[in-house]
C-alpha cells in the first residue's frame, strides 16, 4: 500500500507542479474531512509556489471556521474560476458533489484531479486517487506532503489533516482506522507540536444549549422493540419548534439509540413535516440495514442507510420495525 | 523519556522474575485502565512462567467483563494471598486504593511494586514506576513487553492495553495523549491485528435504556450562567427513582454541559439524598476549578475537581455559581 501511495502521489505532484494557479474544491455541505484536506492542500500548493484558491459553494460550518483562518475559503465566482489553470476536487466521488464546479467545467473545460475515499468514483477526471479503504481524504493528503517534502507540513496543515482524520473516524474509533492511520495521527501530533484536545475541543465541544435541549427530548423517546434487538428514537417538528432548532441539530443523534447495550440495530425517525425521514444503523454483522432500507425505497451501506416514509410517525415506526423484524427472524433461521 | 522507561522497566522485570507467584491488584471501583493493565500484566507474567493471580475487591464493570475472559479476576482471599511471593499494584497511588490488600500486607509483609500515573505517589513500596505525564497505566505497561520481549504481546494483551489507553484519554482526545501514546496505539492495533471499533464498541456502546432516559432528564436541566460562561446540569434523587438508575449511571454526564460552545466551565450537581455532590470541569486555562472547589471544601485538579455542599440544591447552585463568578471577574481584571 505504501508503494501504491508513493506512485500515485508522485504522479499527482508532477501534474500539479505544471500549473501557476490551482482551484481546490471541497464538497458541498462541507465537513471536517473535506475542509481539512482542502486547507492542507492549499497550504501545500502555496509552499510549492503555486497560487491556490479554496472554493466551496456553502458556508464553512461553525465548528470548522478556525480552519478557514489557516487558508481563506471562498464562494466560487466566474472571475476566480477563470484564473485557475486546473482544479483539485477533494472528498467527493463525482462532479455534482462540488456544486457550481460541475456547471462551470462544462463551459470551460480544464484539467481536474480528484482525491477521495468514497466508493464508485466517477472515471472522467484527468487523474484520480480514489482509495475506498482510506479512513479519510485527510489521511490520503498526508502522502502529498510525505512524497514531496515532509518539512513543508507546518503546524496549521498538521491540525487541518488531523481534523479530517478525527471527524471521519468518530474520534479514531471506526473500523476504517488502521495501524497506518494511527501512526499518521501520531506524526501529525509530533510535527504539528500539538495535543489532540486542541482539535477535539474545537470540533466537538460546540453544541448549542438549544441542541442539547433537543437531544434531551429526543433521548426521552428511545424505546426498544423485538426483544430489545431494535432501538428506536424520534424527533418531531414540535420538538424543533419548542427548542428553536433545525434538522441540522439532529446530526449524530442516531448514535444514542445505537449505544444501547445488546441491541443489533437502531433507527432515528424524523417527522419534520414532509413525511418521515429515517436513519438506520446496524452494529451487528447479522443485520444489513441497506437491505432493510431498500424495502422502504431507501438505501446506503450495510451498517448505515437512510429511507423515507409518507407517515404518519406512529405507523411508520410500526411498519419499519416489522420489516426489520423479518430480517432478524431470517437471521435466526439461517 | 524512552531511556528512562527502559531503565525503570528493566529493573521491574528483573525483580519480578525472582518470584514463582505474583498477586496483581487493580484499584477498587475498577475502570478500563486498571483492568486492562492488570490483565496484560498477568498475561506477561504467565508468558514468563510466573504464576499470576489477578485480584480486585469489587466486581469488574459490565462493559469490561470481556477482559476478564482473557485472564480471570477474583476477589482476594486469605489462601490465595498467602500463595503470593510479591504483589504488583496497578493504577493507584497508595495502598488504600487497593482495598483488602492494605489490611493483608500489614499482617504479612511482602515485596510490593507499583506502576501508576497519578500524582503524589506513596513512597513506601519496594519499587515504583510512577509517571504522572503518562496518559494511562496501560501506556506504561506496554513498556513491560517492549523492554523484555515484544513477541510476548499477544492479541488479548494488546486489546487489554488498548482499552486502558482509550478509556483514560476520552478516546484519545485528552491533552495527556502524546505522539508516543498514539504511536503505541498504532503498535497495539498492528500487533493485536484488530481495529479500534472492536474495543470501542464493547467499552462505550453499553448504555442501558434507563441510563439514556436519566441522561435525557438531566440534559433537560442544563442552563447557562454568568453571561453564558458557566454551564450547570443537575440530577436529583427523584430522577434516579423515575428511571430506576443509580449514581453510577451518571458517569460521564458532566461532559454534556461541558460541550456547550463558548463556556469556560461546567458543573454537574447531584442531589441524591445526603447534601449535594458536584463535579466541576474547566475548559479554559483562565478557570482553575481546583481553586474554586477548595473554597467549598473540595479539591482536585485545575481542569477537574469535586466538592460537597449541604444543600438544598437551589441554594447550592446559586452559591457555587457565585463563587465561580468571582474567579471569572478576577480573571477579567488580571
Interface residues (C-beta under 8 A of the other chain):
Chain A: X62 X63 X171 X172 X173 X174 X175 X176 X177 X178 X179 X180 X182 X183 X185 X186 X187 X189 X190 X195 X196 X197 X198 X200 X201 X204 X205 X206 X207 X208 X209 X212 X213 X215 X216 X217 X218 X219 X220 X222 X223 X224 X231 X256 X257 X258 X259 X260 X261 X283
Chain B: X62 X63 X171 X172 X173 X174 X175 X176 X177 X178 X179 X180 X182 X183 X185 X186 X187 X189 X190 X195 X196 X197 X198 X200 X201 X204 X205 X206 X207 X208 X209 X212 X213 X215 X216 X217 X218 X219 X220 X222 X223 X224 X231 X256 X257 X258 X259 X260 X261 X283
